[in-house]
Amino acid sequence: MSDACRPLCASARIKKFQWREGEEFTADIWVLNDLPEPVSGGRITVRLVSASKSIELLKWDFDSIPANQNMAGPTVRCIMPDPEAEQFKLILEYEGKPQYNSEYTMLFKGNPNKKREHR
């Protein structure tokens, strides 16, 4: 919970936290600046990470942000692949400032209409 109270961080607005194979995953990317001074520009890298896969979705270079203001960034989109685990993470890396990184853990469900091989 202490990470949620940081005065500066990369952030994502995610419409839900359970996804199925074949759905379009979307997340709005933000930089939140609650500091009383401006923040110089930087770069956010956005990745989806599951048990053995890491998919880079976006690199966003943003301009300086005025004091006590948030900056809306792009929306990332991808079609969810076949799940290999029940959970995956959306990771936002603030280049050169790992203390401002963020990650979100979500549930991943298989496609109920897809026939699976029984072993």
Rosetta silent file (secondary structure, phi, psi, omega in degrees, C-alpha in Angstrom):
SEQUENCE: MSDACRPLCASARIKKFQWREGEEFTADIWVLNDLPEPVSGGRITVRLVSASKSIELLKWDFDSIPANQNMAGPTVRCIMPDPEAEQFKLILEYEGKPQYNSEYTMLFKGNPNKKREHR
SCORE:     score description
SCORE:     0.000 S_00000001
   1 L     0.000  -29.596 -178.938    0.000    0.000    0.000 S_00000001
   2 H   -62.064  -30.668  177.640    2.886    2.378    0.619 S_00000001
   3 H   -62.782  -28.567 -179.558    3.656    2.304   -3.124 S_00000001
   4 H   -70.388  -18.049 -176.530    0.212    3.785   -3.780 S_00000001
   5 H   -99.214   12.535  179.578    1.168    6.895   -1.779 S_00000001
   6 L   -68.040  143.165 -178.904    4.250    7.828   -3.821 S_00000001
   7 L   -77.038  -12.243  178.525    4.262   11.457   -4.994 S_00000001
   8 E  -145.453  130.869  178.109    5.456   10.443   -8.485 S_00000001
   9 E  -166.195  157.487  168.417    4.783    7.214  -10.369 S_00000001
  10 E   -78.403  142.486 -175.717    3.911    5.503  -13.607 S_00000001
  11 E  -144.387  159.309  177.685    0.277    4.406  -13.480 S_00000001
  12 E  -135.079  141.397  171.816   -2.318    2.533  -15.521 S_00000001
  13 E  -103.489  117.016 -174.749   -6.088    2.754  -15.711 S_00000001
  14 E  -120.702  130.635 -173.101   -7.363   -0.773  -16.346 S_00000001
  15 L   -74.918  -22.656  177.742  -11.052   -1.474  -16.896 S_00000001
  16 L  -157.985  166.718 -175.204  -11.023   -4.954  -15.312 S_00000001
  17 L  -120.801   16.733  172.502   -8.666   -7.387  -13.649 S_00000001
  18 E  -133.776  125.460 -173.561   -9.780  -10.706  -15.167 S_00000001
  19 E  -127.917  152.980  178.231   -9.066  -11.409  -18.838 S_00000001
  20 E  -117.738  154.112  174.559   -9.706  -14.255  -21.268 S_00000001
  21 L   -54.354  135.594  177.590   -7.742  -15.552  -24.209 S_00000001
  22 L    89.659  -14.691  177.146   -8.684  -13.678  -27.380 S_00000001
  23 L   -74.820  154.551  173.368   -9.987  -10.550  -25.604 S_00000001
  24 E   -86.556  114.279  175.838   -8.510   -7.164  -26.407 S_00000001
  25 E   -82.451  133.875  175.433   -6.545   -6.018  -23.355 S_00000001
  26 E  -135.765  147.618  174.555   -6.368   -2.241  -22.950 S_00000001
  27 E  -151.039  132.383  176.003   -4.784    0.026  -20.362 S_00000001
  28 E   -86.894  127.170 -176.289   -4.476    3.828  -20.287 S_00000001
  29 E   -98.129  139.462 -178.036   -0.964    4.859  -19.246 S_00000001
  30 E  -137.668  159.018  161.502   -0.309    7.892  -17.028 S_00000001
  31 E  -118.414  123.942 -178.669    2.457    9.606  -15.101 S_00000001
  32 E  -100.991  123.183  179.765    1.138   10.956  -11.794 S_00000001
  33 E  -122.128  101.955  175.482    2.988   13.951  -10.334 S_00000001
  34 L  -102.107   14.478  178.368    1.866   15.080   -6.887 S_00000001
  35 L   -78.059  152.361  178.664    5.176   16.828   -6.229 S_00000001
  36 L   -79.068    6.700  177.363    5.218   20.606   -5.604 S_00000001
  37 L  -132.542  159.169  178.711    7.766   20.976   -8.419 S_00000001
  38 L   -65.601  158.720  177.890    7.847   20.067  -12.122 S_00000001
  39 E  -118.457  133.228  178.860    9.273   16.731  -13.248 S_00000001
  40 L   -68.986  159.663 -179.183   11.559   16.473  -16.267 S_00000001
  41 L   -60.794  167.851 -178.497   10.520   14.269  -19.181 S_00000001
  42 E  -166.039 -162.959 -179.305   11.288   10.594  -19.282 S_00000001
  43 E  -135.802  135.027  174.469   10.399    7.220  -20.728 S_00000001
  44 E  -114.042  130.128  172.857    7.929    4.564  -19.591 S_00000001
  45 E  -107.442  132.054 -176.712    8.198    0.990  -20.905 S_00000001
  46 E  -114.822  128.437 -179.377    5.027   -1.115  -20.649 S_00000001
  47 E  -135.416  148.534  166.944    5.158   -4.929  -20.614 S_00000001
  48 E  -101.702  130.795 -177.568    2.814   -7.867  -20.057 S_00000001
  49 E  -129.655  128.759  173.620    4.554  -10.646  -18.135 S_00000001
  50 L  -121.871 -163.526 -173.092    3.310  -14.180  -17.464 S_00000001
  51 L   -49.461  -50.270 -177.386    5.051  -17.332  -16.245 S_00000001
  52 L  -129.583    5.381 -178.009    7.628  -17.520  -19.049 S_00000001
  53 L  -118.174  144.415  172.330    6.669  -14.732  -21.469 S_00000001
  54 E  -134.582  119.640 -177.699    7.361  -11.021  -21.479 S_00000001
  55 E  -114.586  117.355  175.546    5.732   -8.928  -24.206 S_00000001
  56 E   -78.826  121.303 -178.199    6.812   -5.317  -24.635 S_00000001
  57 E   -95.211  -30.015 -170.151    3.708   -3.346  -25.575 S_00000001
  58 E  -167.846  146.434  163.085    5.002    0.210  -25.654 S_00000001
  59 E  -121.031  124.791 -177.753    7.787    2.702  -24.994 S_00000001
  60 E  -119.303  116.967  173.643    6.406    6.161  -24.234 S_00000001
  61 E   -93.254  120.319 -177.642    8.649    9.236  -24.171 S_00000001
  62 E  -114.712  154.620  179.232    6.888   12.000  -22.263 S_00000001
  63 L   -82.166  175.633  178.102    7.635   15.706  -21.848 S_00000001
  64 L   -60.089  151.377 -176.363    8.138   17.541  -18.559 S_00000001
  65 E  -118.640  126.422  178.278    5.145   17.586  -16.231 S_00000001
  66 L   -60.601  160.650  177.383    4.153   20.711  -14.256 S_00000001
  67 L   -56.136  141.302  175.155    3.956   20.588  -10.456 S_00000001
  68 L    54.120   35.955  176.684    0.888   18.823   -9.039 S_00000001
  69 L  -133.015  154.054  177.343   -0.351   17.647  -12.437 S_00000001
  70 E  -108.307  150.805  179.109   -0.815   14.271  -14.083 S_00000001
  71 E  -118.421  121.304  175.597   -0.001   13.468  -17.688 S_00000001
  72 E   -76.856  137.430  177.911   -2.199   11.165  -19.748 S_00000001
  73 E  -113.674 -157.985 -178.886   -0.274    8.933  -22.094 S_00000001
  74 E   -76.571  168.849  172.318   -1.192    6.442  -24.775 S_00000001
  75 E  -102.920  126.256  175.535   -3.513    3.465  -24.468 S_00000001
  76 E   -88.146  146.208 -179.606   -1.824    0.087  -24.877 S_00000001
  77 E  -141.007  141.211  170.509   -3.744   -2.662  -26.672 S_00000001
  78 E  -160.799  154.945  174.695   -3.100   -6.312  -27.393 S_00000001
  79 E   -85.547  127.999 -176.702   -5.083   -9.492  -27.988 S_00000001
  80 L   -66.699  128.725  179.733   -4.650  -11.781  -25.015 S_00000001
  81 L   -79.042  178.936  175.616   -2.736  -14.949  -25.954 S_00000001
  82 L   -60.072  125.334 -176.954   -3.387  -18.500  -24.758 S_00000001
  83 L   -69.384  140.467  174.838   -2.841  -18.380  -20.982 S_00000001
  84 L  -112.564   -3.655  178.502    0.067  -20.317  -19.543 S_00000001
  85 L  -153.459  166.609 -178.897   -0.668  -19.345  -15.947 S_00000001
  86 L   -81.360  -12.871  179.985   -3.617  -18.100  -13.905 S_00000001
  87 E  -131.164  154.536  170.305   -2.021  -14.705  -13.325 S_00000001
  88 E  -145.522  166.593 -178.742   -0.100  -12.158  -15.348 S_00000001
  89 E  -124.829  144.154  166.701    1.307   -8.719  -14.634 S_00000001
  90 E   -99.818  120.893 -176.730    1.224   -5.383  -16.360 S_00000001
  91 E  -116.033  128.774  176.758    4.575   -3.763  -15.585 S_00000001
  92 E  -113.286  116.833 -178.827    5.326   -0.069  -16.073 S_00000001
  93 E  -107.409  121.534  178.168    9.024    0.767  -15.877 S_00000001
  94 E   -90.737  104.741 -171.142   10.039    4.396  -15.374 S_00000001
  95 L   -55.505  127.221  177.724   13.438    4.452  -17.062 S_00000001
  96 L    79.029   -3.770 -178.436   16.287    5.302  -14.703 S_00000001
  97 L  -139.617   69.953 -174.605   13.948    5.681  -11.705 S_00000001
  98 H   -60.314  -20.566  178.271   12.812    2.210  -10.588 S_00000001
  99 H   -66.342  -14.053  179.550   11.274    3.631   -7.405 S_00000001
 100 H  -104.589    6.397  175.745    8.512    5.035   -9.668 S_00000001
 101 L   -66.829  159.327  174.789    7.752    1.728  -11.433 S_00000001
 102 E  -140.119  151.214  173.070    4.320    0.141  -11.013 S_00000001
 103 E  -142.896  147.650 -176.595    2.918   -3.327  -11.517 S_00000001
 104 E  -128.101  127.359  178.412   -0.592   -4.738  -11.572 S_00000001
 105 E   -98.695  131.445 -177.759   -1.438   -8.421  -11.093 S_00000001
 106 E  -131.840  162.151  177.775   -4.462   -9.744  -12.977 S_00000001
 107 E   -90.466  147.094 -178.115   -6.223  -13.056  -13.520 S_00000001
 108 E  -127.079  119.895 -179.996   -6.002  -14.880  -16.824 S_00000001
 109 E  -113.944  145.641  176.964   -8.695  -17.350  -17.851 S_00000001
 110 L   -71.034  167.940  177.224   -8.671  -19.652  -20.861 S_00000001
 111 L   -76.729  118.020 -176.473  -11.220  -19.394  -23.647 S_00000001
 112 L   -67.078  -17.614 -179.595  -14.209  -21.530  -22.528 S_00000001
 113 L   -90.825   -6.334 -177.772  -15.086  -22.273  -26.177 S_00000001
 114 L   -88.907  129.638  177.760  -11.648  -23.640  -27.042 S_00000001
 115 L   -79.948  133.257 -179.418  -11.235  -27.418  -26.944 S_00000001
 116 L  -109.664  149.904  175.488   -8.172  -28.500  -25.043 S_00000001
 117 L   -74.499  135.470  174.977   -6.175  -31.693  -25.384 S_00000001
 118 L   -94.583  137.316 -179.077   -6.511  -33.999  -22.403 S_00000001
 119 L  -112.635    0.000    0.000   -3.314  -35.662  -21.239 S_00000001
